Amino acid sequence: MTISTINESQRKAAKVAGFAYLLTFAVVVFVNFGIHERLITSDAAETARNIIAHESLFRLGIACDLIYCAGIVILLTALYVILKPVHRGFALLATFWRLVYALMWVLMTIYFLTALRLLNSADYLRVFEVERLQALAKLYLSACSDVYYVGLLFYGLTSTVCGYLFFKSRYIPRALAAWGVVSSLWCALCTFAFIISPNFAKVVNLWWFDSPMGIFEIATGFWLLFKGLRLSEIAVTV
C-alpha cells in the first residue's frame, strides 16, 4: 500500500515539530551554558555559595528545564502525527522512548529542587553540619549527570527511529535523514558504552556523543519549520 498525499494535520504538525526542535535546543543550551556552568563547579562549597548567592538564577534554570520538558512532549506528539502514516508501530515506539527521556529530565529538575532545599538550611536540617549539607546537595547535582545519560540513551534510540522513518518517507532530504540515523545511533551506542564503562569518555569525548545528533535536529527543525514536508510516494506499513 502506498500514499502520495500529506494531510493538513501532518502539515501543521511539521511546523509545530520544527518550532519545538529549535525551541528545546535553545532552552537547553541557555540553561546548561548560561546557568549551570556558571553556578555548578567541582567543589561542593563553591557550588553552594554560587547557588545561594544566585538563587533566582538557579530557579530560573529549573523553570526553563520544565519548559524544555513540555517542549519535548509537544515535539514527540507532533512527530507521531507526522510519522504515524509511515509506520505506526515504529512511530509509537519512538514516542514512548522520547517520553522516557522527558521523564528523566523531570527527575533532574526534582534533584535540582532537592539540592536547593538542602542549601536553604530549613529548620529541620539544622541538625546537620553545613559541610554535610553542601556535600549532599552536590551529590544530588552530580546525580543529574547520571540521569541525563540514562535519558540520552533513549533519546538516541528515538532519534534513530525517527531518522529511519524520515528516510523511508522522504519527508525531508534523504541525506539529512541518513545523517540522523547514523548520528543518533552513534549517540546511543556511545552512551551505552559510557554507562558500562565511564572510562569510555577518555576514548570518545562526551561532547562527541550527542553533538552530531544535535546538528541533525537543528537542521531538521529549520527544514520542517520553513520548508515543511516534501510530497512523495511512500510505502505504508501498519
C-alpha positions, 0 to 999 in steps of 0.5 A: 500500500502506498500514499502520495498525499500529506494531510493538513494535520501532518502539515501543521504538525511539521511546523509545530515539530520544527518550532519545538526542535529549535525551541528545546535546543535553545532552552537547553543550551541557555540553561546548561551554558548560561546557568549551570556552568556558571553556578555548578563547579567541582567543589561542593562549597563553591557550588553552594555559595554560587547557588545561594548567592544566585538563587533566582538564577538557579530557579530560573534554570529549573523553570526553563528545564520544565519548559524544555520538558513540555517542549519535548512532549509537544515535539514527540506528539507532533512527530507521531502525527507526522510519522504515524502514516509511515509506520505506526508501530515504529512511530509509537515506539519512538514516542514512548522512548522520547517520553522516557527521556522527558521523564528523566529530565523531570527527575533532574529538575526534582534533584535540582529542587532537592539540592536547593532545599538542602542549601536553604538550611530549613529548620529541620536540617539544622541538625546537620553540619553545613559541610554535610549539607553542601556535600549532599546537595552536590551529590544530588547535582552530580546525580543529574549527570547520571540521569541525563545519560540514562535519558540520552540513551533513549533519546538516541534510540528515538532519534534513530527511529525517527531518522529511519522513518524520515528516510523511508518517507522522504519527508525531508532530504534523504541525506539529512535523514541518513545523517540522523540515523547514523548520528543518533545511533552513534549517540546511543551506542556511545552512551551505552558504552559510557554507562558500562564503562565511564572510562569510555569518555577518555576514548570518545569525548562526551561532547562527541556523543550527542553533538552530531545528533544535535546538528541533525535536529537543528537542521531538521527543525529549520527544514520542517519549520520553513520548508515543511514536508516534501510530497512523495510516494511512500510505502505504508506499513501498519 
